[in-house]
Amino acid sequence: MEEPKITPLARRLAEENGIDWRRLKGTGPDGTIVERDILAFLAKVMAGEVDLPPMPESPPPLPPEEELKRAQAALEREGVDLSDLIPEAPKTPTLQVEEVPEEELALDFPEIDLLDEEPLFLPEEEEATEAWEEDLLERPLPEPEPRQEELLEAAQEAPEPEAPPALEEALPTQEIPPSPLLGVAPVPAPAQSAPLRVFRRKVDQTRLGEALAAFHRFHGVPETPLPFLLKAAERALAELELPHRPLLGRVEGERVRGFRPSSAFLALFHQEGGEEGEGLLCFFGEEEVHTGRPSLFLAPDGILAVSGLDAPLARKLLERVALYLEDPVLLLA
């Protein structure tokens, strides 16, 4: 039975997917199997309508002798002799060695008796002595220096010098009182504390100034941004889920205190004290006071500073608070 015709692309697609294309019926011209026939068969296989037939097993490889015979027969049909394609091995040149007959060589050397010969000696030449060598020989040898052991023995045998009595009388023995510092343990050096890191950010106060002017005009409150700073800190702490609450910071001499802010927004403009607590201290002013406690500062020139928090939290808190201060309408929503 003659095999059906198939296009090269369809053959490649069938072989890559393990399809025996010889069992398919082509829809191309003269029954040629085209790419759409292979794709249609693959769609049926994926839908479960047909099972993918196993690939025909390839015949076992022929032995080398049989393959050589087939290749030689194919070349003979083309008019090519296999012996013409195999290059001849290079011939190794051979060396011809002629045999030379051995000939006895008569060596006629005079016999010499070595015992009868007198030994030859070169006349001894007297070495001339230089004048400077004679001078050195005439000089007497220097006496050897005393060894270290002899010097030590001489020093031990020498009598010790006696101190003059007048000097002993002039310098009476004095008892030195014990120092009050003796026996006192050294004061340990104070342990170095970890450096306090402060993070700052510039805030645009244009809209904040407009809001303060409007509150001052309608409610007569002082134009201090501290109430807006407290509310912005409250929103930012809640969004970041930090376990802190904003406090109204006050510096009284060497002491820093934090008061819980009032729940009424207008009352924050006049609040000076209240119940103390722990949390994020909020300040407004030109001087920053960093004590290690979580603190938030707003300067009149718009510099926002945070201290007492880890670097990632401090940066996030700065960004959230700055967002509300630059658009305070979000705090009133």
C-alpha positions in Angstrom: 0.0 0.0 0.0 1.4 3.4 -1.0 2.0 5.8 1.9 -0.1 9.0 1.8 1.5 12.2 0.9 2.3 14.7 3.8 3.7 18.1 3.8 7.1 18.7 5.7 5.5 20.9 8.3 2.7 18.3 9.0 5.2 15.5 9.2 7.3 17.4 11.7 4.2 18.2 13.8 3.1 14.6 13.8 6.5 13.2 14.8 6.9 15.7 17.6 3.6 14.7 19.1 4.0 10.9 18.5 1.2 10.6 15.8 1.4 7.9 13.2 0.4 10.0 10.3 0.3 7.0 7.9 -3.1 6.1 9.4 -4.6 9.6 8.8 -6.6 10.8 5.9 -5.5 14.0 4.4 -7.7 16.8 3.3 -5.2 18.5 1.1 -5.0 18.2 -2.7 -4.7 14.6 -3.9 -5.3 13.5 -0.2 -2.2 15.1 1.1 -2.0 15.4 4.8 -1.6 19.0 5.8 -1.0 20.8 9.1 -4.7 21.2 9.9 -5.2 17.4 9.7 -2.6 16.9 12.4 -4.1 19.7 14.6 -7.6 18.2 14.2 -6.4 14.8 15.3 -4.6 16.3 18.3 -7.9 18.1 19.3 -9.7 14.7 19.3 -7.0 13.2 21.4 -7.2 16.0 24.0 -11.0 15.6 24.0 -10.7 11.9 24.7 -12.5 10.9 21.5 -9.6 8.8 20.3 -6.5 7.4 21.9 -3.1 8.3 20.7 -1.8 5.2 18.8 1.6 3.9 19.9 4.5 4.8 17.7 5.8 2.0 15.5 8.8 0.4 17.0 12.0 1.2 15.1 13.7 -1.8 13.6 16.9 -2.9 15.3 20.1 -1.4 13.9 21.8 -3.3 11.3 25.3 -4.8 12.0 28.2 -2.7 10.7 29.0 -5.2 7.9 25.4 -5.0 6.6 25.5 -1.2 6.7 28.8 -1.1 4.8 27.3 -3.4 2.1 24.2 -1.2 1.7 26.4 1.9 1.5 28.6 0.3 -1.1 25.6 -0.9 -3.1 24.1 2.7 -3.1 27.5 4.2 -4.2 27.8 1.6 -7.0 24.4 2.6 -8.3 25.6 6.2 -8.5 28.8 5.0 -10.3 31.1 5.7 -7.4 33.7 3.1 -6.3 34.2 2.9 -2.5 37.9 2.2 -2.9 38.3 5.6 -4.6 36.9 7.4 -1.5 39.2 5.7 1.0 42.6 7.4 1.0 45.6 5.1 0.8 47.8 4.8 3.8 51.1 6.6 3.4 54.0 4.2 2.7 56.7 4.1 5.2 60.1 4.5 3.6 62.5 1.6 4.2 66.2 2.0 4.9 68.6 -0.2 3.0 71.6 -1.1 5.1 74.6 -2.6 3.3 76.6 -5.1 5.2 80.2 -4.0 5.4 82.7 -6.9 5.9 84.8 -6.6 9.0 88.4 -5.9 8.2 91.2 -6.4 10.6 93.1 -3.2 11.1 96.8 -3.6 11.9 97.6 -1.1 14.5 101.4 -0.7 14.7 102.1 1.4 17.8 105.5 1.5 19.5 105.6 -0.2 22.8 106.4 2.2 25.7 107.5 1.1 29.1 106.1 3.5 31.5 108.2 2.2 34.4 111.5 3.2 32.8 110.5 6.7 32.3 111.6 9.3 34.9 108.9 11.3 36.5 108.6 14.8 35.3 108.3 17.4 38.0 108.0 21.1 37.5 110.5 23.2 39.3 109.3 24.7 42.5 109.0 28.4 42.4 109.6 30.3 45.6 106.8 32.6 46.5 107.9 36.1 47.0 106.9 37.6 50.3 105.5 41.0 50.1 106.8 43.8 52.3 103.5 44.3 54.1 103.3 40.6 55.0 106.8 40.8 56.6 105.7 43.8 58.6 102.7 41.9 60.0 104.8 38.9 60.9 107.3 41.1 62.8 104.6 42.8 64.9 103.9 41.3 68.4 100.5 39.7 68.9 98.0 41.7 70.9 97.2 40.5 74.4 93.8 38.7 74.7 91.0 40.7 76.3 89.8 39.4 79.7 86.8 37.2 79.4 83.4 38.0 81.0 83.8 35.4 83.7 87.1 36.9 84.9 85.5 40.4 85.0 82.6 39.0 87.2 85.1 37.3 89.6 87.1 40.5 89.9 83.9 42.4 90.7 82.9 40.0 93.4 86.3 40.1 95.1 86.4 43.9 95.2 85.3 45.3 98.6 82.1 47.2 98.7 82.5 51.0 99.3 81.2 52.1 102.7 78.8 55.0 102.7 80.1 58.1 104.6 78.5 58.5 108.0 77.7 62.2 107.5 75.4 61.2 104.6 73.6 58.7 106.8 73.0 61.3 109.5 71.8 63.8 107.0 69.2 61.5 105.6 67.2 60.0 108.5 64.7 57.3 107.7 61.2 58.6 107.3 58.1 56.4 107.3 55.8 57.2 104.4 52.1 57.2 105.4 49.8 55.0 103.3 48.1 56.8 100.5 44.3 57.1 101.0 43.9 56.0 97.3 45.5 52.6 98.0 43.0 49.8 98.2 40.2 51.7 96.5 38.8 49.8 93.5 39.0 51.7 90.2 35.9 53.4 89.0 34.6 51.5 85.9 34.2 53.5 82.8 30.6 54.3 81.9 29.0 52.1 79.3 28.6 53.7 75.9 24.9 54.0 75.0 23.6 53.4 71.5 23.6 56.5 69.3 20.2 58.3 68.9 19.2 58.4 65.3 17.0 61.3 64.1 15.1 61.2 60.7 13.9 64.4 59.1 11.8 65.5 56.1 10.7 68.8 54.6 7.0 69.5 54.6 5.1 71.9 52.3 3.1 74.0 54.7 1.1 76.0 52.1 -2.3 74.3 52.7 -1.6 73.9 56.4 -1.1 77.7 56.7 -4.4 78.3 54.9 -6.2 76.0 57.3 -4.7 77.7 60.3 -5.7 81.1 59.0 -9.3 79.9 58.4 -9.5 78.4 62.0 -8.2 81.6 63.4 -10.6 83.7 61.4 -13.7 81.7 62.2 -12.9 80.3 65.7 -10.4 82.8 67.1 -7.9 80.1 68.0 -4.1 80.7 67.9 -2.4 79.8 64.7 -0.4 76.8 66.0 -0.1 73.6 63.9 0.2 71.4 67.0 -3.5 70.2 66.9 -3.0 69.2 63.2 0.3 67.5 64.1 -1.5 65.4 66.9 -4.3 64.4 64.6 -1.9 63.5 61.8 0.2 61.4 64.2 -3.0 59.6 65.5 -4.0 58.7 61.9 -0.5 57.5 60.9 0.0 55.4 64.1 -3.3 53.7 63.5 -2.6 53.0 59.9 0.9 51.6 60.7 -0.6 49.6 63.6 2.1 50.9 66.0 1.4 50.5 69.8 1.7 54.2 70.5 -0.7 57.0 71.0 0.1 60.7 70.4 0.9 62.8 73.4 1.2 66.6 73.8 4.9 67.1 74.6 6.0 69.8 77.0 9.6 70.6 78.2 9.7 71.8 81.8 13.3 72.6 82.7 15.3 69.4 82.5 12.1 67.3 82.4 10.1 66.2 79.4 6.4 65.4 80.0 3.7 64.0 77.7 0.0 64.7 78.2 -2.9 62.9 76.7 -4.6 65.2 74.2 -8.2 66.2 74.4 -10.7 64.5 72.2 -12.2 67.9 71.0 -10.2 69.3 68.2 -10.7 73.0 69.0 -9.7 72.3 72.6 -6.2 71.2 71.4 -5.4 74.8 70.4 -5.6 75.9 74.1 -4.5 72.7 75.9 -1.4 73.2 78.2 -1.5 70.1 80.4 -3.6 67.1 81.4 -3.1 63.5 82.3 0.4 62.1 81.7 0.9 59.0 79.7 3.3 57.0 77.5 3.4 57.2 73.8 4.7 59.4 70.9 5.6 62.9 72.2 4.6 65.6 69.7 6.3 69.0 69.8 6.1 72.2 67.8 8.9 74.8 68.0 12.4 75.8 66.9 14.3 73.6 69.4 14.3 69.8 69.1 14.6 67.8 72.4 15.6 64.2 71.9 15.6 62.0 75.0 15.4 58.5 73.4 11.6 58.3 73.9 9.5 58.2 70.6 9.2 61.8 69.6 7.8 63.8 66.7 8.9 67.4 66.0 7.6 70.1 63.6 9.7 73.2 63.2 8.3 76.6 62.0 10.3 76.2 58.7 8.5 72.9 57.9 11.2 70.4 59.0 9.5 67.3 60.4 11.7 65.1 62.6 11.3 61.7 64.3 13.5 60.0 66.9 13.3 57.0 69.2 12.0 54.6 66.6 13.6 52.0 64.3 14.7 53.3 60.9 11.9 51.6 58.8 9.1 52.7 61.1 10.5 56.2 61.5 10.6 56.7 57.7 7.1 55.3 57.2 5.8 57.5 60.0 7.4 60.6 58.5 5.8 59.9 55.1 2.3 59.4 56.6 2.4 62.4 58.9 3.8 64.6 56.1 0.9 63.5 53.8 -1.7 64.7 56.3 0.1 68.0 57.1 0.5 68.8 53.4 -3.3 68.2 52.8 -5.0 68.9 56.2 -8.4 68.5 54.7 -7.9 64.7 55.0 -7.9 65.0 58.8 -11.3 66.7 58.9 -12.9 64.0 56.7 
